Amino acid sequence: MTQEELFKSLVSHAKEYGFIFPSSEIYDGLSAVYDYGQLGVELKNNIKRYWWESMVRLNENIVGIDSAIFMHPRIWEASGHVGAFNDPLIDNKDSKKRYRADVLLEDYLAKLEEKIEKEVAKGRKKFGDAFDEEQFRATNPNVLRNRSKINEVHSRMVAALEANDLQALRDLILDCEIVCPISGTKNWTDVRQFNLMFSTQIGSVSDDAGIIYLRPETAQGIFVNFLNVQKTGRMKIPFGIAQIGKAFRNEIVARQFIFRMREFEQMEMQFFVRPGEEIKWYEKWKETRLKWHKAMGLGDDKYRFHDHDKLAHYANAAADIEFEFPFGFKELEGIHSRTDFDLGNHQKFSGRKIQYFDPETNESYVPYVVETSIGLDRCFLAVYSSAYCEEKLDNGEERVVLRIPPFLAPVKAAVLPLVKKDGLPEKAREIMNMLKFDFNCQYDEKDSIGKRYRRQDAIGTPYCITVDHDTLKDGCVTVRDRDTMEQERVKIDELKNLIDNKTSFRNILQKL
Ligand code: ATP
């Protein structure tokens, strides 16, 4: 199965099993907007909990807030979003499709990288054990030609983006002979800037004075509450404020399922530090956040850092944590050293003093900020896509299993009476009633036990608990493990401990 086919199957699986539905489906959907179903919301809430507890509960100097989506419109002038939150767009005149110019170029660069990797794989096959990869990369003419092309295109792209030179971006697309993936032609329009913020009206006035924006990031809600939290919480620098909430961007290139949405959720933490100490904290948070990701157990080699080529208007250092999605390595989280740009500008625009008096140095200053910003939906996609697995079993049967890390699994255990009679359903209900106060459990008595196991595998339930006739005599049940499919007899009294050991947040949080 190709990666593309795999991706298609996992998207339809997400719908079939109640993880994610296209929004407004009975009206043919709304592009790049999705709804989370009955299992999706459980997984999403577990990811939120993992993030929140690792930030707010484990760090005495980080507190959380929940600020409103609507904010004073001046905030977006101060933050730079009205002036600079733009994407360079280009249209293909034949297909009438619109693309982000930088994304077209990045896809082109990714293809050249792919060519290099194919060449290296060919060499490896040809030379076998005698293959010296380093030397091959340094001398093979095809590799060298593609590498120098990558370097040239990359540096021209960065220069054009930094200078906001839209003509240079267009020239580069033409020079690379990039064609529209739909029409296959090079018939491109000029490159134009497009602001990504959604606007709406507040109150009954329908003139410009009533225009407000849906927030494109949650961070500004933290900045404008900096003094409130610092004073009421008696916070001492360094300290952080965390928030989980919706953000909205009018993305033009909406694609790749929940990777790029118009309405999405962010989990952001702004860490306020002494000026001059920001790079130390930036490095520290890069390391801490990578550890958080790796502790989930999706595979250490699925993550890498990518330093930003073009720094945002507010940053003096920035890196992404990229994840290997089925469509390649892409940004999952951003870590930015935002300097005093935001607080400084809010001070200017609001006319209020936003400063911190540092009792240790006896100085007042505008704190510097290091931000960690992760897309909740992208994190969901990372967990979900790496968990999805179509397996052939020893007995020739096939199963789809979601190997979701047990602590994040939407349902922790399924309680299944072997048959629908002889008092087994009653016993199974008794077990449900005992477990439901600690774990999200499902009761299922329909269809053969094999079919029920498959259904639970397909939604990632770590344990299936089967109640059979012996249970009524010996007080034991059969517990089946999702991943190994091994079964063991367990006393009903021991179930709680067993499930807890496998699925508790505690075990993961202690690793951080
Ligand atoms: P991209 O380059 O992919 O557009 P970005 O650099 O604009 O992303 P940030 O502004 O750094 O993203 O936002 C922080 C995080 O929010 C991202 O790492 C990503 O996980 C998430 N995010 C941003 N835009 C979207 C979106 N349209 N849909 C889903 N998640 C998003």
Residues whose N, C-alpha, C, O or C-beta is under 5 A from the ligand:
A	BS01	ATP	E251 I258 F259 R260 M261 F264 E331 L332 E333 G334 S373 I374 G375 D377 R378
